Amino acid sequence: MALFKEVVKLISKTFTVDEYFREIEVETERTVFADKQSVNQSEFFAAGQNGLKAQYKFTIRLSEYKGENELLFNGKHYAIYRTYEIGENIELYCEVRVGV
């Protein structure tokens, strides 16, 4: 059972064009509660075979997820590389985002 005691920020990115026709990236953050777990061994190795460094699995309410690709937890950026729906919840599998 998910406890949803961790606070995470889901990050979505959109692009807009300024008056000089340059694309500008705009980040939008939304705060949600999540249950944090380490990924299991098979997930870690499967992700590694695809060049990913799997770190955590965050479970949130499905109704709160809007297709974001990044997550911020304890000041560290993570890329969401896979999702899995379970009933009213969704699991977000994350890897460490290097260079962000």
N, CA, C and O atoms as a GROMACS GRO file, in nm:
protein
  400
    1MET      N    1   0.085  -0.119   0.000
    1MET     CA    2   0.000   0.000   0.000
    1MET      C    3   0.089   0.125   0.000
    1MET      O    4   0.184   0.135   0.078
    2ALA      N    5   0.059   0.216  -0.086
    2ALA     CA    6   0.136   0.340  -0.099
    2ALA      C    7   0.101   0.436   0.015
    2ALA      O    8  -0.016   0.454   0.049
    3LEU      N    9   0.206   0.497   0.073
    3LEU     CA   10   0.185   0.588   0.186
    3LEU      C   11   0.178   0.735   0.145
    3LEU      O   12   0.122   0.817   0.217
    4PHE      N   13   0.235   0.769   0.030
    4PHE     CA   14   0.233   0.906  -0.022
    4PHE      C   15   0.283   1.008   0.080
    4PHE      O   16   0.216   1.108   0.105
    5LYS      N   17   0.400   0.983   0.138
    5LYS     CA   18   0.453   1.074   0.240
    5LYS      C   19   0.567   1.161   0.189
    5LYS      O   20   0.610   1.252   0.260
    6GLU      N   21   0.617   1.136   0.068
    6GLU     CA   22   0.724   1.216   0.010
    6GLU      C   23   0.664   1.327  -0.076
    6GLU      O   24   0.560   1.308  -0.140
    7VAL      N   25   0.730   1.442  -0.078
    7VAL     CA   26   0.686   1.554  -0.162
    7VAL      C   27   0.779   1.561  -0.282
    7VAL      O   28   0.901   1.572  -0.267
    8VAL      N   29   0.722   1.556  -0.403
    8VAL     CA   30   0.800   1.566  -0.526
    8VAL      C   31   0.738   1.675  -0.614
    8VAL      O   32   0.621   1.711  -0.598
    9LYS      N   33   0.818   1.724  -0.705
    9LYS     CA   34   0.767   1.820  -0.804
    9LYS      C   35   0.776   1.756  -0.941
    9LYS      O   36   0.882   1.711  -0.983
   10LEU      N   37   0.664   1.753  -1.010
   10LEU     CA   38   0.660   1.705  -1.147
   10LEU      C   39   0.688   1.824  -1.238
   10LEU      O   40   0.631   1.931  -1.220
   11ILE      N   41   0.776   1.805  -1.335
   11ILE     CA   42   0.820   1.915  -1.421
   11ILE      C   43   0.781   1.887  -1.565
   11ILE      O   44   0.814   1.783  -1.621
   12SER      N   45   0.709   1.983  -1.623
   12SER     CA   46   0.678   1.975  -1.766
   12SER      C   47   0.745   2.093  -1.835
   12SER      O   48   0.762   2.200  -1.777
   13LYS      N   49   0.783   2.071  -1.960
   13LYS     CA   50   0.849   2.176  -2.037
   13LYS      C   51   0.771   2.204  -2.164
   13LYS      O   52   0.729   2.112  -2.236
   14THR      N   53   0.753   2.332  -2.189
   14THR     CA   54   0.690   2.376  -2.314
   14THR      C   55   0.779   2.481  -2.376
   14THR      O   56   0.870   2.534  -2.312
   15PHE      N   57   0.754   2.511  -2.500
   15PHE     CA   58   0.833   2.612  -2.571
   15PHE      C   59   0.742   2.721  -2.621
   15PHE      O   60   0.631   2.696  -2.667
   16THR      N   61   0.792   2.843  -2.612
   16THR     CA   62   0.720   2.959  -2.662
   16THR      C   63   0.817   3.040  -2.748
   16THR      O   64   0.939   3.022  -2.739
   17VAL      N   65   0.766   3.127  -2.831
   17VAL     CA   66   0.849   3.208  -2.919
   17VAL      C   67   0.842   3.353  -2.872
   17VAL      O   68   0.733   3.407  -2.850
   18ASP      N   69   0.960   3.417  -2.858
   18ASP     CA   70   0.962   3.556  -2.815
   18ASP      C   71   0.948   3.650  -2.935
   18ASP      O   72   0.927   3.605  -3.048
   19GLU      N   73   0.959   3.781  -2.910
   19GLU     CA   74   0.938   3.880  -3.016
   19GLU      C   75   1.046   3.874  -3.125
   19GLU      O   76   1.029   3.931  -3.232
   20TYR      N   77   1.156   3.806  -3.097
   20TYR     CA   78   1.265   3.791  -3.195
   20TYR      C   79   1.262   3.652  -3.261
   20TYR      O   80   1.357   3.612  -3.327
   21PHE      N   81   1.151   3.581  -3.242
   21PHE     CA   82   1.127   3.449  -3.300
   21PHE      C   83   1.225   3.343  -3.251
   21PHE      O   84   1.256   3.247  -3.322
   22ARG      N   85   1.274   3.361  -3.128
   22ARG     CA   86   1.359   3.261  -3.065
   22ARG      C   87   1.271   3.172  -2.978
   22ARG      O   88   1.180   3.220  -2.910
   23GLU      N   89   1.300   3.042  -2.980
   23GLU     CA   90   1.228   2.950  -2.894
   23GLU      C   91   1.281   2.960  -2.752
   23GLU      O   92   1.402   2.955  -2.730
   24ILE      N   93   1.191   2.974  -2.657
   24ILE     CA   94   1.227   2.984  -2.516
   24ILE      C   95   1.159   2.870  -2.442
   24ILE      O   96   1.038   2.850  -2.453
   25GLU      N   97   1.239   2.795  -2.366
   25GLU     CA   98   1.186   2.684  -2.288
   25GLU      C   99   1.125   2.736  -2.158
   25GLU      O  100   1.187   2.815  -2.087
   26VAL      N  101   1.003   2.691  -2.129
   26VAL     CA  102   0.933   2.732  -2.007
   26VAL      C  103   0.905   2.607  -1.925
   26VAL      O  104   0.840   2.514  -1.972
   27GLU      N  105   0.956   2.605  -1.800
   27GLU     CA  106   0.933   2.493  -1.709
   27GLU      C  107   0.816   2.524  -1.618
   27GLU      O  108   0.803   2.634  -1.566
   28THR      N  109   0.731   2.424  -1.599
   28THR     CA  110   0.620   2.435  -1.506
   28THR      C  111   0.633   2.323  -1.404
   28THR      O  112   0.647   2.206  -1.440
   29GLU      N  113   0.627   2.359  -1.276
   29GLU     CA  114   0.638   2.261  -1.168
   29GLU      C  115   0.505   2.247  -1.095
   29GLU      O  116   0.435   2.345  -1.071
   30ARG      N  117   0.473   2.122  -1.062
   30ARG     CA  118   0.355   2.094  -0.979
   30ARG      C  119   0.398   2.005  -0.864
   30ARG      O  120   0.468   1.906  -0.886
   31THR      N  121   0.356   2.038  -0.744
   31THR     CA  122   0.392   1.959  -0.627
   31THR      C  123   0.285   1.854  -0.600
   31THR      O  124   0.165   1.884  -0.599
   32VAL      N  125   0.330   1.728  -0.579
   32VAL     CA  126   0.239   1.618  -0.548
   32VAL      C  127   0.303   1.532  -0.438
   32VAL      O  128   0.423   1.541  -0.414
   33PHE      N  129   0.222   1.450  -0.375
   33PHE     CA  130   0.271   1.356  -0.275
   33PHE      C  131   0.296   1.221  -0.344
   33PHE      O  132   0.221   1.181  -0.433
   34ALA      N  133   0.402   1.153  -0.302
   34ALA     CA  134   0.440   1.027  -0.366
   34ALA      C  135   0.491   0.927  -0.263
   34ALA      O  136   0.530   0.963  -0.152
   35ASP      N  137   0.491   0.803  -0.304
   35ASP     CA  138   0.555   0.696  -0.227
   35ASP      C  139   0.684   0.662  -0.301
   35ASP      O  140   0.679   0.629  -0.420
   36LYS      N  141   0.799   0.669  -0.234
   36LYS     CA  142   0.929   0.646  -0.297
   36LYS      C  143   0.981   0.509  -0.260
   36LYS      O  144   0.978   0.468  -0.144
   37GLN      N  145   1.031   0.437  -0.361
   37GLN     CA  146   1.095   0.308  -0.340
   37GLN      C  147   1.215   0.298  -0.432
   37GLN      O  148   1.217   0.359  -0.539
   38SER      N  149   1.314   0.221  -0.392
   38SER     CA  150   1.425   0.191  -0.483
   38SER      C  151   1.374   0.093  -0.588
   38SER      O  152   1.284   0.014  -0.561
   39VAL      N  153   1.432   0.099  -0.708
   39VAL     CA  154   1.393   0.003  -0.810
   39VAL      C  155   1.450  -0.134  -0.773
   39VAL      O  156   1.553  -0.142  -0.707
   40ASN      N  157   1.382  -0.240  -0.815
   40ASN     CA  158   1.433  -0.373  -0.783
   40ASN      C  159   1.549  -0.409  -0.876
   40ASN      O  160   1.577  -0.338  -0.972
   41GLN      N  161   1.615  -0.519  -0.846
   41GLN     CA  162   1.736  -0.558  -0.918
   41GLN      C  163   1.710  -0.581  -1.066
   41GLN      O  164   1.790  -0.539  -1.150
   42SER      N  165   1.600  -0.647  -1.100
   42SER     CA  166   1.572  -0.674  -1.242
   42SER      C  167   1.545  -0.545  -1.319
   42SER      O  168   1.586  -0.533  -1.434
   43GLU      N  169   1.477  -0.449  -1.258
   43GLU     CA  170   1.453  -0.320  -1.322
   43GLU      C  171   1.584  -0.245  -1.342
   43GLU      O  172   1.607  -0.184  -1.447
   44PHE      N  173   1.670  -0.249  -1.241
   44PHE     CA  174   1.799  -0.181  -1.248
   44PHE      C  175   1.882  -0.235  -1.365
   44PHE      O  176   1.938  -0.158  -1.442
   45PHE      N  177   1.890  -0.368  -1.379
   45PHE     CA  178   1.970  -0.427  -1.486
   45PHE      C  179   1.906  -0.409  -1.623
   45PHE      O  180   1.976  -0.387  -1.721
   46ALA      N  181   1.773  -0.417  -1.631
   46ALA     CA  182   1.704  -0.395  -1.758
   46ALA      C  183   1.725  -0.252  -1.807
   46ALA      O  184   1.749  -0.229  -1.925
   47ALA      N  185   1.717  -0.156  -1.715
   47ALA     CA  186   1.740  -0.016  -1.751
   47ALA      C  187   1.885   0.003  -1.795
   47ALA      O  188   1.912   0.075  -1.891
   48GLY      N  189   1.978  -0.062  -1.723
   48GLY     CA  190   2.120  -0.051  -1.757
   48GLY      C  191   2.151  -0.103  -1.896
   48GLY      O  192   2.241  -0.051  -1.963
   49GLN      N  193   2.080  -0.204  -1.941
   49GLN     CA  194   2.100  -0.257  -2.076
   49GLN      C  195   2.058  -0.156  -2.182
   49GLN      O  196   2.102  -0.166  -2.297
   50ASN      N  197   1.975  -0.061  -2.144
   50ASN     CA  198   1.932   0.045  -2.236
   50ASN      C  199   2.007   0.176  -2.211
   50ASN      O  200   1.967   0.281  -2.261
   51GLY      N  201   2.114   0.170  -2.134
   51GLY     CA  202   2.195   0.288  -2.109
   51GLY      C  203   2.139   0.382  -2.004
   51GLY      O  204   2.179   0.498  -1.998
   52LEU      N  205   2.047   0.334  -1.921
   52LEU     CA  206   1.986   0.417  -1.817
   52LEU      C  207   2.039   0.379  -1.680
   52LEU      O  208   2.078   0.264  -1.659
   53LYS      N  209   2.040   0.473  -1.589
   53LYS     CA  210   2.082   0.446  -1.451
   53LYS      C  211   1.960   0.461  -1.360
   53LYS      O  212   1.937   0.566  -1.299
   54ALA      N  213   1.883   0.354  -1.353
   54ALA     CA  214   1.759   0.354  -1.274
   54ALA      C  215   1.789   0.379  -1.128
   54ALA      O  216   1.886   0.326  -1.073
   55GLN      N  217   1.707   0.461  -1.064
   55GLN     CA  218   1.731   0.496  -0.924
   55GLN      C  219   1.610   0.469  -0.836
   55GLN      O  220   1.618   0.390  -0.742
   56TYR      N  221   1.498   0.534  -0.866
   56TYR     CA  222   1.381   0.524  -0.780
   56TYR      C  223   1.255   0.495  -0.862
   56TYR      O  224   1.248   0.515  -0.983
   57LYS      N  225   1.156   0.445  -0.786
   57LYS     CA  226   1.021   0.430  -0.840
   57LYS      C  227   0.932   0.514  -0.747
   57LYS      O  228   0.924   0.487  -0.628
   58PHE      N  229   0.866   0.614  -0.804
   58PHE     CA  230   0.773   0.696  -0.728
   58PHE      C  231   0.632   0.658  -0.770
   58PHE      O  232   0.601   0.652  -0.889
   59THR      N  233   0.546   0.634  -0.672
   59THR     CA  234   0.406   0.603  -0.699
   59THR      C  235   0.323   0.725  -0.660
   59THR      O  236   0.334   0.775  -0.548
   60ILE      N  237   0.240   0.771  -0.754
   60ILE     CA  238   0.150   0.884  -0.727
   60ILE      C  239   0.010   0.847  -0.775
   60ILE      O  240  -0.010   0.743  -0.839
   61ARG      N  241  -0.085   0.930  -0.743
   61ARG     CA  242  -0.223   0.909  -0.792
   61ARG      C  243  -0.226   0.933  -0.943
   61ARG      O  244  -0.168   1.030  -0.993
   62LEU      N  245  -0.292   0.845  -1.014
   62LEU     CA  246  -0.301   0.855  -1.160
   62LEU      C  247  -0.362   0.988  -1.203
   62LEU      O  248  -0.321   1.046  -1.304
   63SER      N  249  -0.459   1.038  -1.128
   63SER     CA  250  -0.526   1.163  -1.163
   63SER      C  251  -0.433   1.284  -1.154
   63SER      O  252  -0.464   1.389  -1.209
   64GLU      N  253  -0.320   1.271  -1.084
   64GLU     CA  254  -0.226   1.382  -1.069
   64GLU      C  255  -0.118   1.385  -1.176
   64GLU      O  256  -0.044   1.483  -1.186
   65TYR      N  257  -0.108   1.281  -1.255
   65TYR     CA  258  -0.001   1.273  -1.356
   65TYR      C  259  -0.051   1.325  -1.490
   65TYR      O  260  -0.154   1.280  -1.540
   66LYS      N  261   0.022   1.420  -1.546
   66LYS     CA  262  -0.017   1.483  -1.674
   66LYS      C  263   0.087   1.460  -1.784
   66LYS      O  264   0.097   1.540  -1.876
   67GLY      N  265   0.163   1.352  -1.773
   67GLY     CA  266   0.259   1.319  -1.877
   67GLY      C  267   0.395   1.386  -1.864
   67GLY      O  268   0.469   1.393  -1.962
   68GLU      N  269   0.427   1.434  -1.745
   68GLU     CA  270   0.556   1.500  -1.724
   68GLU      C  271   0.672   1.403  -1.750
   68GLU      O  272   0.658   1.282  -1.732
   69ASN      N  273   0.787   1.459  -1.792
   69ASN     CA  274   0.905   1.378  -1.823
   69ASN      C  275   1.014   1.391  -1.718
   69ASN      O  276   1.114   1.319  -1.723
   70GLU      N  277   0.998   1.483  -1.625
   70GLU     CA  278   1.100   1.504  -1.522
   70GLU      C  279   1.035   1.517  -1.386
   70GLU      O  280   0.916   1.545  -1.373
   71LEU      N  281   1.119   1.495  -1.284
   71LEU     CA  282   1.073   1.498  -1.147
   71LEU      C  283   1.185   1.558  -1.062
   71LEU      O  284   1.302   1.532  -1.088
   72LEU      N  285   1.148   1.635  -0.962
   72LEU     CA  286   1.244   1.695  -0.870
   72LEU      C  287   1.216   1.641  -0.731
   72LEU      O  288   1.104   1.652  -0.680
   73PHE      N  289   1.320   1.581  -0.669
   73PHE     CA  290   1.306   1.524  -0.536
   73PHE      C  291   1.430   1.558  -0.455
   73PHE      O  292   1.542   1.527  -0.495
   74ASN      N  293   1.410   1.622  -0.341
   74ASN     CA  294   1.521   1.663  -0.253
   74ASN      C  295   1.629   1.741  -0.329
   74ASN      O  296   1.748   1.720  -0.307
   75GLY      N  297   1.586   1.830  -0.418
   75GLY     CA  298   1.680   1.916  -0.489
   75GLY      C  299   1.752   1.850  -0.605
   75GLY      O  300   1.841   1.911  -0.664
   76LYS      N  301   1.717   1.726  -0.638
   76LYS     CA  302   1.784   1.653  -0.745
   76LYS      C  303   1.686   1.623  -0.858
   76LYS      O  304   1.573   1.580  -0.833
   77HIS      N  305   1.728   1.648  -0.982
   77HIS     CA  306   1.645   1.622  -1.099
   77HIS      C  307   1.654   1.477  -1.141
   77HIS      O  308   1.762   1.417  -1.141
   78TYR      N  309   1.541   1.420  -1.178
   78TYR     CA  310   1.533   1.284  -1.228
   78TYR      C  311   1.453   1.284  -1.358
   78TYR      O  312   1.357   1.360  -1.372
   79ALA      N  313   1.494   1.199  -1.453
   79ALA     CA  314   1.418   1.181  -1.576
   79ALA      C  315   1.324   1.062  -1.555
   79ALA      O  316   1.364   0.959  -1.501
   80ILE      N  317   1.200   1.077  -1.597
   80ILE     CA  318   1.104   0.967  -1.591
   80ILE      C  319   1.118   0.889  -1.721
   80ILE      O  320   1.084   0.940  -1.828
   81TYR      N  321   1.169   0.766  -1.712
   81TYR     CA  322   1.194   0.690  -1.834
   81TYR      C  323   1.087   0.584  -1.862
   81TYR      O  324   1.082   0.529  -1.972
   82ARG      N  325   1.001   0.556  -1.761
   82ARG     CA  326   0.897   0.456  -1.781
   82ARG      C  327   0.786   0.480  -1.680
   82ARG      O  328   0.812   0.522  -1.567
   83THR      N  329   0.663   0.452  -1.720
   83THR     CA  330   0.549   0.461  -1.628
   83THR      C  331   0.472   0.329  -1.634
   83THR      O  332   0.477   0.256  -1.732
   84TYR      N  333   0.399   0.302  -1.525
   84TYR     CA  334   0.319   0.180  -1.519
   84TYR      C  335   0.196   0.208  -1.434
   84TYR      O  336   0.208   0.241  -1.316
   85GLU      N  337   0.078   0.194  -1.493
   85GLU     CA  338  -0.048   0.221  -1.423
   85GLU      C  339  -0.091   0.099  -1.343
   85GLU      O  340  -0.090  -0.014  -1.392
   86ILE      N  341  -0.129   0.125  -1.217
   86ILE     CA  342  -0.184   0.020  -1.131
   86ILE      C  343  -0.309   0.076  -1.065
   86ILE      O  344  -0.301   0.150  -0.967
   87GLY      N  345  -0.423   0.040  -1.118
   87GLY     CA  346  -0.550   0.088  -1.062
   87GLY      C  347  -0.558   0.240  -1.063
   87GLY      O  348  -0.552   0.302  -1.169
   88GLU      N  349  -0.572   0.300  -0.944
   88GLU     CA  350  -0.584   0.445  -0.932
   88GLU      C  351  -0.449   0.513  -0.920
   88GLU      O  352  -0.443   0.636  -0.906
   89ASN      N  353  -0.340   0.438  -0.925
   89ASN     CA  354  -0.206   0.493  -0.909
   89ASN      C  355  -0.124   0.471  -1.036
   89ASN      O  356  -0.161   0.394  -1.124
   90ILE      N  357  -0.010   0.539  -1.042
   90ILE     CA  358   0.084   0.521  -1.151
   90ILE      C  359   0.225   0.522  -1.092
   90ILE      O  360   0.258   0.604  -1.007
   91GLU      N  361   0.308   0.428  -1.139
   91GLU     CA  362   0.446   0.421  -1.096
   91GLU      C  363   0.532   0.497  -1.197
   91GLU      O  364   0.520   0.477  -1.318
   92LEU      N  365   0.618   0.583  -1.146
   92LEU     CA  366   0.710   0.661  -1.230
   92LEU      C  367   0.851   0.610  -1.204
   92LEU      O  368   0.905   0.629  -1.095
   93TYR      N  369   0.910   0.546  -1.302
   93TYR     CA  370   1.046   0.493  -1.289
   93TYR      C  371   1.142   0.602  -1.333
   93TYR      O  372   1.131   0.657  -1.443
   94CYS      N  373   1.238   0.633  -1.245
   94CYS     CA  374   1.324   0.751  -1.267
   94CYS      C  375   1.471   0.714  -1.268
   94CYS      O  376   1.515   0.621  -1.200
   95GLU      N  377   1.546   0.790  -1.348
   95GLU     CA  378   1.691   0.780  -1.349
   95GLU      C  379   1.747   0.916  -1.311
   95GLU      O  380   1.682   1.019  -1.328
   96VAL      N  381   1.870   0.914  -1.260
   96VAL     CA  382   1.935   1.038  -1.222
   96VAL      C  383   1.957   1.121  -1.348
   96VAL      O  384   2.004   1.069  -1.450
   97ARG      N  385   1.923   1.248  -1.340
   97ARG     CA  386   1.943   1.338  -1.453
   97ARG      C  387   2.075   1.409  -1.432
   97ARG      O  388   2.088   1.492  -1.342
   98VAL      N  389   2.174   1.378  -1.515
   98VAL     CA  390   2.307   1.435  -1.503
   98VAL      C  391   2.317   1.560  -1.588
   98VAL      O  392   2.268   1.562  -1.701
   99GLY      N  393   2.380   1.664  -1.534
   99GLY     CA  394   2.403   1.786  -1.610
   99GLY      C  395   2.286   1.882  -1.616
   99GLY      O  396   2.285   1.972  -1.700
  100VAL      N  397   2.189   1.866  -1.528
  100VAL     CA  398   2.073   1.955  -1.527
  100VAL      C  399   2.089   2.052  -1.412
  100VAL      O  400   2.002   2.137  -1.392
   0.00000   0.00000   0.00000
